[in-house]
């Protein structure tokens, strides 16, 4: 079967000069002539970047991990090493760590410091006012400050496609949604997913459960257990590390019964590997957010002396910033064609997906 991604594959040079072009606080690109570490494909540059994770951690197989992969890729491409003067991250164990971690990286003189996730909004705003010369970036929220670049995604658009896929593939006509915290970004996931399901079959009921956490796989597993036990056969999670528990429950059921009809739709990154069960897989698809490309675009602008402070860029289907991952054969061609129809209509503005549950 032909492999496809819906919402289109985002190139690493996605509108780096047009979408994120804006005035910045650094006037000249800095280079370290004659130096090359051999680890990247370009001459080493005098530039550094770092990020602070939310409580999900850098290895959450989702949002934080994807951002870190983008930073790592940028660092290696430009001959940088992990650590001061190159690229790095600090992991937050609780909300109380956010301000301290951001401050730590600013004091270590990284050229750009990213706060990953909506929960970083207030900490980034606080540090921005205290450190006006710092170049900060926030993912999934908007901070109105001249030294902060804000990145947003139209999660509702990609989630609409996930809802279409779930509605067309569900045999039981019972579907689940597991969210982390009830915050705007996760509510956009929910709203889009519900709209996609409704567009296919308004009679399908979606069991919506918020766990209140992004870092509790055990809670995600028990939530999924209740859903699958009630007859749900497909669960879309937008719960970060908590969603790992949804996969664990689906895989456990598949291991016990190879014929068990249980599926998971992953989030943020392509979570196909997370669903592996021997020779089979419980991942139907994943709703990807190209956070990795977004962090690289900001870094490129900053490195060129054009840090987009005070600007907000939003990535949706039209901007190729959200997409459904390749289903690896789990979704048949006729269903893929239907999803593609909806994708084109959304990208063209023929369908406007709401950001909140109506």
C-alpha positions in Angstrom: 0.0 0.0 0.0 1.2 3.5 -0.7 2.5 5.3 2.4 0.9 8.7 3.0 0.9 11.5 5.5 -2.0 13.9 5.7 -1.4 17.6 6.3 1.7 17.1 4.1 5.3 16.5 5.3 7.0 19.6 6.6 10.3 20.5 5.2 13.1 21.7 7.5 13.1 25.0 5.5 9.3 25.6 6.0 8.9 29.3 5.5 12.0 30.1 7.5 12.4 33.4 5.8 8.7 34.4 5.4 6.7 33.0 8.2 9.2 33.8 10.9 10.9 36.8 9.3 10.9 39.7 11.7 13.1 42.2 13.4 15.4 40.8 16.0 17.8 41.8 18.7 21.0 40.5 17.2 22.5 42.3 14.3 25.0 39.9 12.8 25.4 36.2 12.3 28.3 34.9 14.4 30.7 32.3 13.0 33.7 30.5 14.4 35.9 30.4 11.3 38.1 27.3 10.7 36.5 25.2 13.4 34.7 22.0 12.6 33.8 19.3 15.1 33.1 16.7 12.4 29.8 15.9 14.0 27.7 18.2 11.7 27.4 18.9 8.0 28.4 22.6 8.3 31.2 24.6 9.8 30.8 25.1 13.5 29.0 28.4 14.3 29.2 30.5 17.4 25.6 30.0 18.4 23.8 28.1 21.2 20.3 27.1 22.1 18.6 25.2 24.9 15.2 24.2 26.1 13.3 23.6 29.4 10.9 20.6 29.4 7.6 20.6 31.1 6.9 17.8 33.7 6.5 15.2 30.9 10.3 15.1 30.5 12.6 15.0 27.5 11.9 11.3 26.9 8.1 11.5 26.9 7.9 10.0 23.4 5.8 13.0 22.5 5.9 16.8 22.7 9.1 17.4 24.7 11.0 14.7 23.0 10.1 16.0 19.6 11.3 19.5 20.5 14.6 18.1 21.8 15.1 16.1 18.6 14.7 19.3 16.7 17.3 21.1 18.8 19.7 18.1 18.6 19.3 18.0 14.8 20.0 21.7 14.6 23.1 21.4 16.8 24.5 18.5 14.9 23.8 20.2 11.6 25.9 23.2 12.7 28.7 21.4 14.4 27.7 22.1 17.9 28.3 20.0 21.0 25.9 19.3 23.8 26.5 21.6 26.7 27.4 25.3 27.3 28.1 27.1 24.0 26.2 24.4 22.0 22.8 22.9 22.8 21.3 21.5 25.9 18.1 21.0 28.0 17.0 21.1 31.6 14.2 18.8 32.7 11.5 20.0 35.1 10.2 17.7 37.8 7.4 20.1 38.8 5.9 23.5 37.9 8.2 25.0 40.6 11.2 24.2 38.4 10.2 26.3 35.4 11.5 29.7 36.4 14.7 28.4 37.9 15.5 26.3 34.9 14.8 29.1 32.4 16.9 31.5 34.5 19.7 28.9 34.7 19.9 28.6 30.9 19.8 32.4 30.4 22.6 32.8 32.8 24.6 30.1 31.0 24.4 32.5 28.0 22.5 30.4 25.5 21.5 32.5 22.5 17.9 31.2 22.5 16.1 29.5 25.4 12.8 27.7 24.7 10.0 27.0 27.1 8.2 23.9 25.8 4.5 23.9 26.5 1.5 26.0 27.5 2.5 25.7 31.2 5.6 27.8 30.5 3.6 30.9 29.6 3.9 32.7 32.9 7.5 31.7 33.7 8.6 32.8 30.2 6.8 36.1 30.7 8.4 36.7 34.1 11.9 36.0 32.8 11.3 38.1 29.7 10.6 41.2 31.8 13.5 40.5 34.1 16.0 39.7 31.4 15.2 42.0 28.4 18.3 41.0 26.5 17.5 37.3 26.6 16.0 35.8 23.5 13.2 33.4 24.6 10.7 31.3 22.8 7.5 29.7 23.9 5.8 26.7 22.3 2.0 26.4 22.5 1.3 29.8 24.0 1.6 33.5 23.3 3.7 35.8 25.5 3.4 39.5 24.4 7.0 40.6 24.9 9.6 42.1 22.5 12.1 39.4 23.3 9.8 36.4 23.1 9.0 34.4 19.9 5.6 32.6 20.2 4.7 29.4 18.3 1.2 28.1 18.1 -0.4 25.1 16.3 -3.8 24.4 14.9 -4.1 21.1 16.8 -7.8 21.1 16.0 -7.1 20.6 12.3 -4.9 17.6 12.6 -7.2 16.2 15.3 -10.2 16.5 13.0 -8.4 14.1 10.6 -7.7 11.8 13.5 -11.4 11.8 14.3 -12.3 11.0 10.7 -9.9 8.1 10.8 -11.2 6.8 14.1 -14.9 7.1 13.0 -14.2 5.3 9.7 -12.1 2.5 11.3 -14.1 1.9 14.5 -16.0 -1.4 14.5 -17.8 -0.9 17.8 -18.7 2.7 17.1 -17.4 3.6 20.5 -14.3 5.8 20.6 -12.3 7.3 23.4 -10.3 10.5 24.0 -7.8 10.7 26.8 -6.5 14.3 27.6 -3.9 15.5 30.0 -4.7 18.7 31.7 -7.8 20.8 30.7 -5.9 23.6 29.1 -6.6 25.4 25.8 -4.1 23.4 23.8 -5.5 20.0 24.8 -9.0 21.3 24.4 -8.1 22.1 20.8 -7.2 18.4 20.3 -10.5 17.4 21.8 -12.6 19.8 19.8 -11.1 18.9 16.5 -11.3 15.2 17.2 -15.0 15.4 18.2 -15.7 17.4 15.0 -14.0 14.8 12.8 -15.9 12.0 14.3 -19.2 13.9 14.0 -18.4 14.7 10.3 -18.4 11.0 9.6 -21.1 9.7 11.9 -22.9 12.0 14.4 -24.3 8.9 16.2 -20.9 7.8 17.4 -20.3 8.6 21.0 -16.8 9.6 22.2 -15.9 8.9 25.8 -13.8 11.9 26.9 -11.6 11.7 30.0 -9.1 14.1 31.3 -6.5 12.7 33.7 -5.2 16.0 35.0 -1.6 14.9 34.4 1.0 14.7 31.7 3.4 12.4 33.5 1.4 9.5 35.0 1.5 6.5 32.7 -0.2 4.3 35.4 -3.2 6.7 35.4 -3.3 6.6 31.6 -3.3 2.8 31.7 -6.3 2.6 34.1 -8.2 5.2 32.1 -7.7 3.2 28.9 -8.6 0.0 30.7 -12.0 1.4 31.6 -12.6 2.6 28.1 -11.6 -0.6 26.3 -13.6 -2.7 28.9 -16.7 -0.6 28.0 -16.4 -1.4 24.3 -14.2 1.4 23.0 -11.9 0.1 20.3 -9.9 3.2 19.4 -8.5 5.8 21.8 -6.9 9.1 20.8 -4.6 10.4 23.5 -3.3 13.9 24.0 -1.7 13.4 27.4 2.0 13.4 26.9 3.7 10.8 29.2 0.4 9.8 30.6 -0.5 8.6 27.1 2.2 6.0 27.4 -0.1 4.1 29.7 -2.8 4.0 27.0 -0.3 2.2 24.8 0.6 -0.1 27.6 -3.0 -1.1 28.1 -3.6 -1.7 24.4 -0.5 -3.7 24.1 -1.3 -5.8 27.1 -4.7 -6.7 25.7 -3.2 -7.5 22.3 -0.6 -9.7 23.9 -3.3 -11.7 25.8 -5.5 -11.9 22.7 -4.0 -11.5 19.2 -7.5 -10.9 17.9 -8.3 -8.1 20.3 -9.6 -5.1 18.4 -7.8 -2.3 20.3 -6.1 0.7 18.7 -4.4 3.9 19.8 -3.9 7.1 17.9 -0.7 8.7 19.1 0.1 12.4 19.5 2.7 15.0 18.6 5.4 12.6 17.3 4.9 9.5 15.2 4.3 7.0 17.9 4.3 3.9 15.8 7.2 2.3 17.6 5.4 2.8 20.9 2.6 0.5 19.7 4.7 -2.5 18.7 3.5 -5.9 20.0 5.7 -8.6 18.5 4.9 -8.8 14.8 1.9 -6.5 15.1 1.2 -3.0 16.2 -1.7 -1.2 18.0 -0.9 2.3 16.6 -3.5 3.3 14.1 -1.8 6.6 13.3 -0.5 9.6 15.1 -1.5 13.3 15.0 1.9 15.0 14.5 2.9 18.5 15.5 6.1 19.6 13.8 7.5 21.1 17.0 10.9 19.9 15.9 10.8 22.1 12.7 9.4 25.1 14.6 12.3 25.2 17.1 14.8 24.9 14.2 13.2 27.7 12.3 13.4 30.1 15.2 17.0 29.1 15.8 17.9 29.8 12.1 16.3 33.2 12.3 18.2 34.0 15.5 21.5 32.8 14.1 21.0 35.1 11.1 20.4 38.0 13.4 16.7 38.1 12.8 15.2 36.6 16.0 11.4 37.0 15.7 10.9 38.6 19.1 7.4 39.9 19.6 6.0 37.8 16.8 3.7 34.8 16.8 3.6 32.1 14.1 0.8 29.6 13.8 1.2 26.2 12.0 -1.9 24.4 10.7 -2.6 22.1 7.7 -2.2 24.9 5.2 1.3 25.6 6.7 2.1 21.9 6.8 2.6 22.1 10.6 0.2 19.3 11.6 -0.3 16.0 9.9 -1.4 12.4 10.3 1.5 10.0 10.4 1.9 7.1 7.9 -0.5 4.3 9.1 1.9 1.5 7.8 -1.1 -0.3 6.3 -3.4 -0.1 9.3 -5.7 2.2 7.4 -7.0 0.9 4.0 -6.8 3.0 0.8 -10.5 3.9 0.7 -10.3 5.4 4.2 -7.0 7.2 3.4 -8.7 8.8 0.4 -11.6 10.0 2.5 -9.1 11.5 5.0 -7.3 13.2 2.2 -10.5 14.8 1.0 -11.1 16.4 4.4 -7.5 17.4 4.7 -7.6 19.4 1.4 -10.9 21.0 2.4 -9.5 22.2 5.7 -6.3 23.5 4.2 -8.3 25.4 1.6 -10.5 27.0 4.2 -13.7 25.1 3.1 -14.0 23.6 6.5 -13.2 25.7 9.6 -12.5 23.5 12.6 -13.5 25.0 16.0 -10.9 25.4 18.7 -13.3 24.6 21.5 -16.0 22.0 22.0 -19.3 23.4 20.8 
